[in-house]
Amino acid sequence: MTALTPDYDAIVIGAGVCGLYQMHRLAQMGVRATVLEAADDLGGTWRQNRYPGARFDSESVSYGYSFSKELLAEWNWSERFAGRAETERYLHHVAVKFDLEKHIQFNNRVDAATWDETNRMWRVSLADGRSLTTRFLMTAIGMLSTPTLPRYKGVDSFKGLSFHTYHAPRQPVDYAGKRVAVIGAGATGVQVISELADKVGDLTVFQRRPNWCAPLHNAPITPEEMEAFKASYDSIFAACRASGGGFIHEADHRRTMEVPEPERLAFWEQLYATPGFAKWVGNFGDVSFDPVANAEYSKFIAGKIRQRVKDPAIAEKLIPTDHGFGTRRVPLETRYYEAYNRNNVHLIDLNKTPIVEITPAGLRTSDHDYAFDIIIYATGFDAITGAFDKIAFTGVDGLTLREKWADVPATAYGVMTHGFPNLITLAGPQSASVASNFPRAIEDIVDWWSDFLAHMQAKGLTRVEARAETEAAWLAHLKGITDSLLLSTAKSWFTGYNGNLDREYKNRYLIYVGGGPRYREHLGREVETGYSGFELG
């Protein structure tokens, strides 16, 4: 029997930051490939999340692609931390420059993908009823693309405008004079609250768990500054490659408590005044794993919150007591704490007065009825694996990916999983991309996989599968690193927690926290050993 020839050599699911770059590499290689995008346009996260205040918290000049000198030379960022609309324009510019849109099929949601062992290809089922076949299937479906609404009674009964931040209206909303509720105070909620506080009539924040937040310190980029950045791109990206998180900030390797207190406090003041994630990833390294060091830094940040919030009672509500600084994702903010100094902004503690139901006029807590014109749900995502669960991936012997990953995902470097040949999870769980400056890690993964594919093509190979022992070794390595850090003790989307999900919480080891340099070492050893961690056929 002659094996069938698939429709494509490669299909990429998703036309965001990752999918666009992977398609560019495939086009360069002359691979017969297409991108399937569920939305009507490209951009992924930066097309979808149109909520007020959406922007980078990675420095713009460190976030853009680094693969093209010409692209770097011609694009000008207007802000140190670009807003959503500017980033979307940037991705369109990239697509036009490299003629990528001709490879993208929009309005094509993937419902299922089934491995055909006989023909060594994936059969991909689309929502419109079509079926496509491909030798290799690559996922670029987003870490935070499966939003979760709270399971309140009456969510559909509200008569005003309501939306999850991920599904914010595409057309501008008139917030002037409106009574607005924001439910949730994570990274997205913090951006929404900061942006709307001085634009609405009345803003009520319903908070379940406060987060440690730190100032973004955004500013315009002048033409002269942009030219200086362009001249420094080599050193900027070198700094990103050297750092654990792919940012321009690197940890200070001194031990916190060995630094004299006046010097330590002066260093922390300097960090607090520095733009971006310096407050988190540019700190003393032991703040991430030493409880004493973390408690000292948390105390410093708590003092900053008390300085910025005038009402001491409100300040205490905004200071976390269930986790230390940096053990959950740190929201970067602009005038967030000052918002609570305004007479039109109110903070409700859901631990004391939980929401009972959403009503046609607003919502009801255990002690009060509130009337609103707009309700915004900043209630997070089924992070990292949620997007995979929405697609019925079926591998060897009928095993589904959802079943395999139900407890703890098992992967080889977060890029492949045993039992699912030729499925490449470019931004999957346990890869470096989910705990770093995303484009920096994505370029590493896409480049590594593209070179791997070229290696297979040169040898006439059509099947690759992660070895079970490679998965076991990777999970053991990942657990060892994660369990040594304080973030393993905090409930967050890093570890698989979302209070809106109906599942028992346990650490699912979703992110790789060993840092970009160490991650690249692992990938590099696979190249050196002829990809010995994978079964090739």
Number of C-alpha atoms within 10 A of each C-alpha: 4 6 9 11 13 17 17 18 18 23 26 28 25 29 32 22 25 27 30 27 24 26 27 17 17 22 17 10 13 8 16 15 20 23 26 22 25 20 17 11 17 25 24 24 20 22 20 20 22 20 25 20 20 21 20 20 22 23 20 19 24 23 21 21 19 18 11 8 12 9 16 17 14 8 15 18 19 16 18 23 25 24 18 21 14 15 22 21 14 18 22 17 14 21 21 12 11 15 12 19 20 10 18 23 20 17 15 20 18 22 15 17 22 20 27 16 13 10 15 21 28 29 21 20 20 18 13 11 8 10 14 14 24 24 25 23 24 23 24 27 29 26 20 18 21 19 19 20 16 17 12 13 13 13 16 11 13 18 13 13 13 22 15 21 23 23 15 18 16 11 7 10 12 9 16 12 12 15 19 26 25 25 22 24 24 23 19 24 27 26 23 23 29 20 20 20 22 16 14 17 15 22 28 21 22 24 21 18 18 19 25 24 27 27 19 25 17 18 12 12 18 14 12 8 11 19 13 11 20 17 13 13 17 13 12 17 20 14 17 24 20 17 20 24 27 29 27 25 20 21 18 13 11 12 13 21 13 8 13 9 11 9 10 16 15 11 14 20 15 12 18 20 14 15 20 27 25 21 28 24 22 20 22 24 19 20 26 20 17 15 14 13 18 23 15 17 23 21 15 15 21 20 13 16 22 18 14 18 20 15 12 13 10 19 20 15 15 24 21 16 13 11 21 23 27 22 23 21 18 18 21 25 24 19 18 21 25 16 21 25 16 15 10 15 21 16 15 18 17 17 11 11 15 16 21 16 18 20 19 15 16 23 22 17 17 12 10 10 15 14 16 22 18 22 23 21 25 28 23 26 24 22 25 24 24 20 20 22 17 13 17 17 23 21 22 14 10 11 15 20 22 18 12 14 17 13 12 15 21 25 25 25 26 26 22 26 27 24 21 22 27 25 26 22 24 26 26 27 30 25 29 32 29 25 22 23 22 21 19 23 27 25 20 18 26 23 16 17 19 16 15 17 19 16 15 16 12 9 10 10 13 18 18 23 20 25 19 18 13 19 22 14 16 20 22 12 13 20 19 12 14 22 14 13 17 21 22 20 17 17 19 17 21 25 21 22 20 20 20 16 15 8 9 7 13 12 20 20 22 26 24 26 25 18 20 26 16 14 19 18 11 13 17 13 13 16 16 9 9 11 17 14 19 22 14 15 12
